């Protein structure tokens, strides 16, 4: 029986990785870090498992045979806010950008240290904390912090945990410009200088869901070369 | 014309000017020569004719129409009758359409307004014995003066001189007028020839310069990177030859560049493939070495040692692969800068703390100092510089950051200083080369030998510089230009 570090509650994670050794290695390491890991080798199997097992989070390799990770990510996002962390072996810019556009919450570059991956997983899963438990109304947008529910014009807005955290973080400082590095730290819990494109991609997704006209955003404004600002109407 | 082509107008202009100039000078010289010769010949012929005519007319009159009473040898010169003298003068004037002067011995007996002084002395002398003529100008008018002694035929067949002399003034105004008309015509013709020469010169220059200009434009485009630039090869002259040579060279260049680009993209693909192929096995190695590290304490001592060595080597291998991939991406030119504003002091502290260097590195940066950098690359540069200082220098290592806003553009300057012996002077010039180590005896000291090259390449990617000098230890200075501040 392998020793297991105690890192809080057990998380159900789906690991999708086609390379057998990497799959075994990551599965073992994540299990020892306190997660309950289901490993799959292809995108098709992954989609099936997501439907049948309802994991809490997916660690998804981009380079998969046949259906690649980006496609899996897109299909999941059509109906689901399941958090997704991409695993990329190329570190190519285009891979990362496409993955973030497809709706991934975060990404790590192989070879990743299990501890780093674990920290990212926990950060993505962490629910928004330290929020005043109240309901705020911004035009037709209603943010209910107690229920962690956002509606627009009465209809539910489906946000991934990361998107919700980002939105709440911006709302917590109305009218104040927050730098991208600051957001990376507070929302993604990156412990040092991170990739600001994560923030940009996530902002785009949040805008698409909460802005009346995402092409001309008014709620979440860009502060060029710096970051973003929430401007209540 | 292509307005974008920066060129010195003078160069082309002077070629055109030279062509036009040469043709003009040629036309001028030939016109002057031809009209000059024509003028001289015509002038001479015209005067000769006038002279011959006048001489012949005077001779005719003197031979056939001198009243015999005037040349009677028995007559005393003083008593020569006036009437026949007047008739002779009249006859001379009628025949020559000129003026006449009749002398007996040296006395002027008949004159039509002209004086003996108007006759040049030379002619006066000549007319003592024979007949002669000379051109003179009297009050602005050209005249031909004919002077002759009247001879009398002797009954024995010879001749003898009589005391009579005549001078005839024939006006040359009409000849002069003809000559001046000729001059005008010649000048007009010359002018026409000159204009024609200039026009032909310009046309010729154009026809020569058009291909030259096309060549220049094509060469310019080629220089700007348009490798498909070609020019028309028309005709078989030297310019067409030049065009053919240019086109051949351009084709060769295009081929060479295309080959180079193909190789470059191949290298890029290779770097990406290698990256993937190396990282996948490293993923399982990294994950599993984490497990091994945890378990090493519970293993038998030799297995534990083996596990620890494997873990350490996997870490080193990872580092080496990361560095190699980084440098190959920098080489392939696929690295992209993602600028973001960071809090410099915090970033430096995080860089140092996250690597466990906290106790050995002092960070000095003004609180609130912010700069625009690529955060990941900034971290790569600083971690390499500090890591290098810790490995090869002597603590304390200090990192000093400041914003130099006096420079335009403003720059972020970061200095990493150690208190060691510094870098040997002979190693200074190529300290940023790959696998160059300042201290070869410690080559196994944990660095990949690529760290400083990577730091340098990343600084350059920022449009900045990374330099080193010795000042009580090695001092690395990173300078990163800052974009102009925007208001917010």
Interface residues (C-beta under 8 A of the other chain):
Chain A: X2 X3 X19 X21 X22 X23 X24 X25 X26 X28 X29 X32 X63 X87 X89 X90 X91 X92 X93 X109 X110 X111 X112 X113 X114 X115 X177 X179 X180 X181 X191 X192 X193 X194 X195 X196 X197 X223 X224 X225 X226 X227
Chain B: X272 X275 X276 X279 X280 X281 X282 X283 X284 X285 X286 X287 X288 X290 X291 X294 X295 X318 X325 X329 X334 X336 X338 X339 X340 X341 X342 X343 X347 X350 X351 X354 X372 X375 X376 X378 X379 X483 X486 X488
